C-alpha cells in the first residue's frame, strides 16, 4: 500500500487513507505533508449506527463505542468533522475540506 501512496503523491494527487490512530505518529514521520482529518460522533450515535448494521452483538457495540479514544498529538494540520447528524452532511464537509487541500 505504501508504494501506491507514494506513486500517487509523486503524481501530485491527494491520497485519502483511513488509518488507526495508533499509526498517525508514524505517518507524520513518513509524510510531512499529511493532514489529519478526524471524524467523530457521540458514542450513542455510533452505537445506533453499528446496531443498525446488524454485524455485532449489543454488548460488543457498547464496549466498542465506550472505549477511550485518544488521538496522538502530531505536528500536522489537524481537522475535526462531527458526524452526529445526517451522514451526508459530514460527507459534504469532508469533500469541501479535501477540495481546499
Number of C-alpha atoms within 10 A of each C-alpha: 7 7 8 10 15 14 13 13 13 10 9 9 11 14 13 12 9 7 9 8 15 11 10 19 16 11 18 16 13 10 13 11 12 18 18 20 16 14 14 14 14 12 16 13 15 19 19 14 12 19 16 10 8 9 9 13 10 14 9 13 18 18 11 15 19 14 9 8 8 8 13 11 9 14 14 17 11 12 12 12 16 15 18 16 10 8 10 10 14 17 14 11 15 18 11 11 13 14 9 6 7
